[in-house]
Amino acid sequence: MTSVPYLLSRHILCPLHERVLGRRTFARLRQIEREQWRSPVEVRLLQMRRLRSLLRHAVRNVPFYTARHKPTSRAERDGEPDRLHLRALPTLSKQDIRAHTDELIWPESPGRLRPYSTGGSSGDPLRFFIDRPRQASDAAARILTHRWFGVDAGHRELFLWGCPIELTRTDRLRAWRDGLFNHRLLSAFDLSRERMREYTDVFRRFRPRCLFGYPSTLSRWAEHLMTYEETLPIGCLRAVFVTGEVCDPVQRRTLERCFQVPVADGYGSREAGFIAHQCPAGSMHVIASEVLVEVLDGDRPAREGEFGEIVVTHLHAFGMPFIRYRTGDFGRLLPGRCPCGRGWPRMDAVQGRRTDGIHLPDGRFMHGLAVIYVLRETPGIEHFQVRQTSDFALEVQVVACEGAPSDVLRRVESGLRRVVGDQIPVRVRRTATIERAASGKHRPVISDVDASAASSSSGASRTPRSAVAVGSDAALEEAIA
């Protein structure tokens, strides 16, 4: 397995790629590198300046916000847009985006708007559009936060992430492009013992600077490494980056024990952007140069330190503004400044993100996104929920859109069969509504299977041993060089 020399990837290929796509990612990166060290007061003033610019633009140029804006003062009614207030606009929900997609787009947006869709991890897939400045903003934030741990653009990164079962021509081109950036993608959808051994071999040959993935799948791989005493040259590693789910304390300890590097949590979403990331001192910093975060208790602002729903305004999304977007996640803003010296606000305990996995009788485990992707790509589905019962069967509820294909249920069953095979029953039924959890958060995949029983039934269980994935001094010296 070959990789591109770091200096070539970092200083030529990555900047060239961004320039060809019309994204000023590295210029944005240089700016936020400076802004992270500003005082909290300076950070807030900078946010307000960017927010005023975004609000003026949205109310003047985007039909959805023009219609919804309610002036809060005589100055606004007299046409002084500098006095626009954020709470003069209602919050933005997923239902609003679905119902008013065209009205949310700036009709005269310069450059191409790229269509996106969410991964469907909430059970409610969403389609929207992103412009080049927004793309550059998110990419710059990712590079910056990884630099906090000694990982730069162009360094080798190993992803244990969601990927399609069948690769299209576009997927193959994307894999080739990722190779130029030293990114290597492994599927989180098949975590059998044999596949995890393959991943261990990939790690040994590729020698990544960091790991990136879901905490549930990375920690499962770590448990496999420790259980079967498989050694890794971890001297090349600088960090394990986790996202997409809440990383619980047990998972964090497992990852730290196995890989012996910091575990850093990131928080964001495709629609809301790159929202926050953990620093080496342990604080989860809001990327305040790029987004403004509110925490609401109902419709009122929560007090500092009080839990509520996370509401995000992306300060660089002008083509399709996301202003006061309700994420459906829960957390809180923390008082005080981080010892790391950054002036960006801190947040804590993003709650409500939970996606169970799928267990097969032969001991294989699949991340829940393996089945979510099938439902997301099936035309005519508005909402869904998959429940795995204690006997391994999949019970699938589907809320179909008006005008959905008559064979939508058959398509769902066929797609799921391609993923899970014929080992377990798959039952799909149509319903008018899907009940939410007590927290109000929709869980798209729920498993009632006892994980330990599933593992032991396959003969895969062994008594865990102490961590043995230890890198040698030679490996460490080579990585530093």
WOQUI-V793349 format. One record per residue. N is the residue number from 0. SS is DSSP state (alpha for helix, beta for strand, coil for the rest). Layout:
N,SS + N,SS
This chain:
0,coil + 1,coil + 2,coil + 3,coil + 4,coil + 5,alpha + 6,alpha + 7,alpha + 8,alpha + 9,alpha + 10,alpha + 11,alpha + 12,alpha + 13,alpha + 14,alpha + 15,alpha + 16,alpha + 17,alpha + 18,alpha + 19,alpha + 20,coil + 21,coil + 22,coil + 23,coil + 24,alpha + 25,alpha + 26,alpha + 27,alpha + 28,alpha + 29,alpha + 30,alpha + 31,alpha + 32,alpha + 33,alpha + 34,alpha + 35,coil + 36,coil + 37,coil + 38,coil + 39,alpha + 40,alpha + 41,alpha + 42,alpha + 43,alpha + 44,alpha + 45,alpha + 46,alpha + 47,alpha + 48,alpha + 49,alpha + 50,alpha + 51,alpha + 52,alpha + 53,alpha + 54,alpha + 55,alpha + 56,alpha + 57,alpha + 58,alpha + 59,alpha + 60,alpha + 61,coil + 62,alpha + 63,alpha + 64,alpha + 65,alpha + 66,alpha + 67,alpha + 68,coil + 69,coil + 70,coil + 71,coil + 72,coil + 73,alpha + 74,alpha + 75,alpha + 76,alpha + 77,coil + 78,coil + 79,coil + 80,alpha + 81,alpha + 82,alpha + 83,coil + 84,coil + 85,alpha + 86,alpha + 87,alpha + 88,coil + 89,coil + 90,coil + 91,beta + 92,coil + 93,alpha + 94,alpha + 95,alpha + 96,alpha + 97,alpha + 98,alpha + 99,coil + 100,coil + 101,alpha + 102,alpha + 103,alpha + 104,coil + 105,coil + 106,coil + 107,coil + 108,coil + 109,coil + 110,coil + 111,coil + 112,coil + 113,beta + 114,beta + 115,beta + 116,beta + 117,coil + 118,coil + 119,coil + 120,coil + 121,coil + 122,coil + 123,coil + 124,coil + 125,coil + 126,beta + 127,beta + 128,beta + 129,beta + 130,coil + 131,alpha + 132,alpha + 133,alpha + 134,alpha + 135,alpha + 136,alpha + 137,alpha + 138,alpha + 139,alpha + 140,alpha + 141,alpha + 142,alpha + 143,alpha + 144,alpha + 145,alpha + 146,alpha + 147,coil + 148,coil + 149,coil + 150,coil + 151,coil + 152,coil + 153,coil + 154,coil + 155,coil + 156,beta + 157,beta + 158,beta + 159,beta + 160,beta + 161,coil + 162,coil + 163,coil + 164,coil + 165,coil + 166,coil + 167,coil + 168,alpha + 169,alpha + 170,alpha + 171,alpha + 172,alpha + 173,alpha + 174,alpha + 175,alpha + 176,alpha + 177,alpha + 178,alpha + 179,alpha + 180,coil + 181,coil + 182,beta + 183,beta + 184,beta + 185,beta + 186,beta + 187,coil + 188,coil + 189,coil + 190,coil + 191,coil + 192,alpha + 193,alpha + 194,alpha + 195,alpha + 196,alpha + 197,alpha + 198,alpha + 199,alpha + 200,alpha + 201,alpha + 202,alpha + 203,alpha + 204,alpha + 205,alpha + 206,coil + 207,coil + 208,coil + 209,beta + 210,beta + 211,beta + 212,beta + 213,coil + 214,alpha + 215,alpha + 216,alpha + 217,alpha + 218,alpha + 219,alpha + 220,alpha + 221,alpha + 222,alpha + 223,alpha + 224,alpha + 225,alpha + 226,alpha + 227,coil + 228,coil + 229,coil + 230,coil + 231,coil + 232,coil + 233,alpha + 234,alpha + 235,alpha + 236,coil + 237,coil + 238,beta + 239,beta + 240,beta + 241,beta + 242,coil + 243,coil + 244,coil + 245,coil + 246,coil + 247,coil + 248,alpha + 249,alpha + 250,alpha + 251,alpha + 252,alpha + 253,alpha + 254,alpha + 255,alpha + 256,alpha + 257,alpha + 258,alpha + 259,coil + 260,coil + 261,beta + 262,beta + 263,beta + 264,beta + 265,beta + 266,beta + 267,beta + 268,beta + 269,coil + 270,coil + 271,coil + 272,beta + 273,beta + 274,beta + 275,beta + 276,beta + 277,beta + 278,coil + 279,coil + 280,coil + 281,coil + 282,coil + 283,beta + 284,beta + 285,beta + 286,coil + 287,coil + 288,coil + 289,coil + 290,beta + 291,beta + 292,beta + 293,beta + 294,beta + 295,beta + 296,beta + 297,coil + 298,coil + 299,beta + 300,beta + 301,coil + 302,coil + 303,coil + 304,coil + 305,coil + 306,coil + 307,beta + 308,beta + 309,beta + 310,beta + 311,beta + 312,beta + 313,beta + 314,coil + 315,coil + 316,coil + 317,coil + 318,coil + 319,coil + 320,coil + 321,coil + 322,coil + 323,coil + 324,beta + 325,beta + 326,beta + 327,beta + 328,beta + 329,beta + 330,beta + 331,beta + 332,beta + 333,beta + 334,coil + 335,coil + 336,coil + 337,coil + 338,coil + 339,coil + 340,coil + 341,coil + 342,coil + 343,coil + 344,coil + 345,beta + 346,beta + 347,beta + 348,beta + 349,beta + 350,beta + 351,coil + 352,coil + 353,coil + 354,coil + 355,coil + 356,coil + 357,beta + 358,beta + 359,coil + 360,coil + 361,coil + 362,coil + 363,coil + 364,beta + 365,beta + 366,coil + 367,coil + 368,alpha + 369,alpha + 370,alpha + 371,alpha + 372,alpha + 373,alpha + 374,alpha + 375,alpha + 376,coil + 377,coil + 378,coil + 379,coil + 380,beta + 381,beta + 382,beta + 383,beta + 384,beta + 385,beta + 386,beta + 387,beta + 388,coil + 389,coil + 390,coil + 391,coil + 392,coil + 393,beta + 394,beta + 395,beta + 396,beta + 397,beta + 398,beta + 399,beta + 400,coil + 401,coil + 402,coil + 403,coil + 404,coil + 405,coil + 406,coil + 407,alpha + 408,alpha + 409,alpha + 410,alpha + 411,alpha + 412,alpha + 413,alpha + 414,alpha + 415,alpha + 416,alpha + 417,alpha + 418,alpha + 419,alpha + 420,coil + 421,coil + 422,coil + 423,coil + 424,coil + 425,beta + 426,beta + 427,beta + 428,beta + 429,beta + 430,coil + 431,coil + 432,coil + 433,coil + 434,coil + 435,coil + 436,coil + 437,coil + 438,coil + 439,coil + 440,coil + 441,coil + 442,coil + 443,coil + 444,beta + 445,beta + 446,beta + 447,coil + 448,coil + 449,coil + 450,alpha + 451,alpha + 452,alpha + 453,alpha + 454,alpha + 455,alpha + 456,alpha + 457,coil + 458,coil + 459,coil + 460,coil + 461,coil + 462,coil + 463,coil + 464,coil + 465,coil + 466,coil + 467,coil + 468,coil + 469,coil + 470,coil + 471,coil + 472,alpha + 473,alpha + 474,alpha + 475,alpha + 476,alpha + 477,alpha + 478,alpha + 479,alpha + 480,coil
